Amino acid sequence: MSKKGALLQVILVVLLLAYSTLQFYRGRFDLGFSILPLLMLYYVFVIGRSRRLSRTDQDEPNGDSRPEV
């Protein structure tokens, strides 16, 4: 991932958390919790996908313990 993309993601997550915190402070709990699904989608599609791709890059072609059939 490029540095610009990583910086953009950090800024986006910080802004979402700041918005959520501000809404909790004002007593608008429904708006504060509305950010949670967005953060969960971010985790699933960005973090989860990158972990899966890095795990497959580390595996060797025949490095698993299962015998080939």
C-alpha positions as CSV (number, residue, x, y, z in Angstrom):
1,M,0.0,0.0,0.0
2,S,1.3,3.4,-0.8
3,K,2.0,6.1,1.8
4,K,-0.7,8.3,0.4
5,G,-3.3,5.6,0.7
6,A,-2.3,4.7,4.2
7,L,-2.4,8.4,5.3
8,L,-5.9,8.8,3.7
9,Q,-7.1,5.8,5.6
10,V,-5.8,7.1,8.9
11,I,-7.3,10.5,8.4
12,L,-10.7,8.9,7.5
13,V,-10.8,6.7,10.6
14,V,-9.7,9.6,12.8
15,L,-12.5,11.8,11.4
16,L,-15.1,9.1,11.8
17,L,-14.0,8.5,15.5
18,A,-14.0,12.3,16.2
19,Y,-17.5,12.6,14.7
20,S,-18.7,9.7,16.8
21,T,-17.1,11.0,20.0
22,L,-18.7,14.5,19.4
23,Q,-22.1,12.9,18.9
24,F,-21.8,10.9,22.1
25,Y,-20.7,14.0,24.0
26,R,-23.9,15.8,22.7
27,G,-26.0,12.9,23.9
28,R,-27.0,11.7,20.4
29,F,-26.3,8.1,20.9
30,D,-28.0,6.9,17.7
31,L,-25.7,9.1,15.6
32,G,-22.7,8.1,17.6
33,F,-23.4,4.4,17.1
34,S,-24.2,4.9,13.4
35,I,-20.4,5.0,12.7
36,L,-19.9,1.5,14.0
37,P,-21.1,-0.3,10.8
38,L,-18.8,1.8,8.7
39,L,-15.8,1.0,10.8
40,M,-16.7,-2.7,10.7
41,L,-17.0,-2.6,6.9
42,Y,-13.6,-0.9,6.8
43,Y,-12.1,-3.6,8.9
44,V,-13.6,-6.5,6.9
45,F,-12.7,-5.1,3.4
46,V,-9.4,-3.4,4.1
47,I,-7.7,-5.0,7.0
48,G,-9.1,-8.5,6.6
49,R,-8.4,-8.5,2.9
50,S,-4.8,-7.4,3.3
51,R,-4.2,-10.0,6.0
52,R,-5.6,-12.7,3.7
53,L,-3.4,-11.6,0.8
54,S,-0.2,-11.3,3.0
55,R,-0.9,-14.8,4.3
56,T,-1.1,-16.3,0.8
57,D,2.1,-14.4,-0.2
58,Q,4.1,-16.0,2.6
59,D,3.0,-19.6,1.7
60,E,5.3,-21.6,-0.5
61,P,3.8,-23.4,-3.5
62,N,4.0,-26.8,-1.9
63,G,4.7,-25.6,1.6
64,D,1.6,-26.9,3.2
65,S,1.5,-30.2,5.2
66,R,-1.2,-31.8,3.1
67,P,0.1,-34.3,0.6
68,E,-0.9,-33.7,-3.0
69,V,-3.4,-36.1,-4.5
